[in-house]
Amino acid sequence: MRIAILALAAILATSSLSACERTEPNASVQIGGPFQLVDADGRPVTEKSLLGKPTAMFFGFTFCPEVCPTTLAEMTASLNALGPKADKLNVVFVSVDPERDTPAQMKAYLSNFDPRIQGFTGSVANIDAIAKAYRVYHRKVPMDGGGYTVDHSAAVYLFDKNGRFVEPIGYGTPHQRVVDQLGRLAS
């Protein structure tokens, strides 16, 4: 039994190492698909708008107290660390709170981060559809006093230039590893 557990641990360790070094699409994981949203200027965008460049996509909301600003600050620092290579990437922040995250709200919020980070929002139905296609968890949570927050997935999803899922960047991943993952994606 102990040998079986050690063998399983070795397989899992090998699998996760290869996932960290992956530069090819992960064909075994189906993440992504068609969507119809608007950008921070109110212009329509679809999954086709991102084709031709690799994409880093993060789902969150502008009223998020920690995960979203931390992730977007990390993406800003990583884009700066990549220098001109960062221009080869699409970086997208998709709202999971369309009731509050209008295009104008997205634009104002994203002005605090790297200008290459695009903001997408849309109707509740369109946000629910993209969240389902991209396997993103999100749930509105009532708060005392009548307000609400949104629980949501916290990974950044990486896609190749053809829109195929490559790998995630987990929340809290060390800075140099984020830079390395984005650098490989942009290569």
Secondary structure, 3 states (H helix, E strand, C coil): CHHHHHHHHHHHHHHHHHHHCCCCCCCCCCCCCCCEEEECCCCEEEHHHHCCCCEEEEEECCCCCCHHHHHHHHHHHHHHHHHHHHHHCEEEEEECCCCCCCHHHHHHHHCCCCCCEEEEECCHHHHHHHHHHCCCCEEEEECCCCCEEEEECCCEEEECCCCCEEEEECCCCCHHHHHHHHHHHHC
